[in-house]
Amino acid sequence: MLPVSLDHTITISISVRDRYKAAKWYSETLGFAELYHADDIGWSEMQTKTEGVTLGLGEQTEPAPGNTVPVFGVSDLDSARKAMEAANVRFDGDTIHHDGMVKLATFYDPDGNALMLAQDLTKG
């Protein structure tokens, strides 16, 4: 078992053409609440009806249909990534760091499905 410390949160990330239009649709159709829009990085987040589960809307010019990436919250992304890489888990490039907001790292399961780790930098 890998020593990865998940933090009881998951964000389901999907690609959309217009984050504001998509947020309105998810709000009106499913009752999700808008949490925030981060225009500088093309990202919006919605609170689902499930505690600890958010929906992330990543703006893309041409989103791929069915492009959904589960994003698992971790308390220490660097340690989690190091442990997973030692177990031969394949990562896609370097860890992305948005100062004061989040650290992100994309990795793949054995079938090539993309998943992501995220460390929330807004808390302490």
C-alpha positions as CSV (number, residue, x, y, z in Angstrom):
1,M,0.0,0.0,0.0
2,L,1.3,3.4,-0.9
3,P,1.6,6.1,1.8
4,V,-0.6,8.6,-0.1
5,S,-2.6,10.7,2.3
6,L,-6.0,11.6,0.6
7,D,-8.0,14.3,2.2
8,H,-11.6,13.3,1.8
9,T,-12.2,15.6,-1.2
10,I,-12.6,14.9,-4.9
11,T,-13.1,17.3,-7.8
12,I,-14.5,16.0,-11.0
13,S,-12.9,18.0,-13.7
14,I,-14.5,18.5,-17.1
15,S,-13.6,20.6,-20.2
16,V,-16.2,23.2,-21.3
17,R,-16.2,25.9,-24.0
18,D,-17.7,28.6,-21.7
19,R,-17.3,28.2,-17.9
20,Y,-19.9,30.8,-17.0
21,K,-22.6,29.3,-19.3
22,A,-21.7,25.8,-18.0
23,A,-21.9,27.0,-14.4
24,K,-25.3,28.5,-15.0
25,W,-26.5,25.2,-16.6
26,Y,-25.2,23.0,-13.7
27,S,-26.7,25.4,-11.2
28,E,-30.2,25.5,-12.9
29,T,-30.2,21.9,-13.9
30,L,-28.6,20.1,-11.0
31,G,-28.8,22.7,-8.2
32,F,-25.0,23.0,-7.9
33,A,-23.7,26.2,-6.2
34,E,-21.0,28.3,-7.8
35,L,-17.9,28.4,-5.6
36,Y,-15.7,30.7,-7.7
37,H,-14.4,31.6,-11.1
38,A,-10.6,31.9,-11.5
39,D,-10.5,33.8,-14.8
40,D,-6.7,34.0,-14.9
41,I,-6.4,30.2,-15.2
42,G,-9.6,29.4,-17.0
43,W,-11.2,27.5,-14.1
44,S,-14.5,27.5,-12.3
45,E,-15.7,25.3,-9.5
46,M,-19.2,24.2,-8.4
47,Q,-20.3,22.5,-5.2
48,T,-22.2,19.4,-5.9
49,K,-24.9,18.0,-3.7
50,T,-22.4,15.5,-2.3
51,E,-20.2,16.7,0.6
52,G,-16.5,16.8,-0.4
53,V,-17.2,16.5,-4.1
54,T,-16.9,19.5,-6.4
55,L,-17.2,19.9,-10.1
56,G,-14.4,21.8,-11.8
57,L,-15.0,23.5,-15.2
58,G,-11.8,23.9,-17.3
59,E,-12.3,26.2,-20.2
60,Q,-11.0,24.8,-23.6
61,T,-11.6,26.1,-27.1
62,E,-12.5,22.6,-28.3
63,P,-13.2,20.4,-25.3
64,A,-13.0,16.6,-26.0
65,P,-16.4,15.0,-25.4
66,G,-16.4,12.7,-22.4
67,N,-13.2,14.3,-21.1
68,T,-13.6,13.8,-17.3
69,V,-10.7,13.7,-14.9
70,P,-11.2,12.8,-11.2
71,V,-9.0,15.0,-9.0
72,F,-8.1,13.6,-5.6
73,G,-7.3,16.0,-2.8
74,V,-4.0,15.3,-0.9
75,S,-2.5,16.9,2.1
76,D,1.1,16.8,0.7
77,L,1.3,16.5,-3.1
78,D,5.1,16.3,-3.3
79,S,5.3,13.3,-0.9
80,A,2.3,11.6,-2.6
81,R,3.9,12.0,-6.0
82,K,7.3,10.8,-4.8
83,A,5.8,7.6,-3.3
84,M,3.7,7.0,-6.4
85,E,6.6,7.5,-8.8
86,A,8.7,5.0,-6.7
87,A,5.9,2.5,-7.4
88,N,6.2,3.2,-11.1
89,V,3.1,5.3,-11.5
90,R,3.4,7.4,-14.6
91,F,3.0,11.2,-14.3
92,D,2.4,13.7,-17.1
93,G,5.0,16.3,-16.8
94,D,5.9,18.5,-13.8
95,T,3.7,19.4,-11.0
96,I,1.8,22.6,-11.7
97,H,1.9,25.2,-9.0
98,H,-0.6,28.1,-8.8
99,D,0.8,30.3,-6.0
100,G,-1.6,30.6,-3.1
101,M,-4.2,28.4,-4.8
102,V,-3.3,24.8,-5.7
103,K,-0.6,22.3,-6.7
104,L,-1.7,19.8,-9.4
105,A,-0.1,16.7,-10.9
106,T,-1.7,14.5,-13.6
107,F,-1.0,10.7,-13.5
108,Y,-2.3,7.6,-15.3
109,D,-3.8,4.3,-14.2
110,P,-2.6,1.1,-15.9
111,D,-5.1,1.6,-18.7
112,G,-4.0,5.1,-19.5
113,N,-6.9,6.9,-17.8
114,A,-5.9,10.4,-16.6
115,L,-6.3,11.2,-12.9
116,M,-5.0,14.1,-10.9
117,L,-3.8,14.9,-7.4
118,A,-4.4,18.4,-6.0
119,Q,-3.1,20.0,-2.9
120,D,-5.2,23.0,-1.7
121,L,-2.8,25.9,-0.9
122,T,-5.5,28.2,0.4
123,K,-5.7,26.5,3.8
124,G,-3.0,27.4,6.2
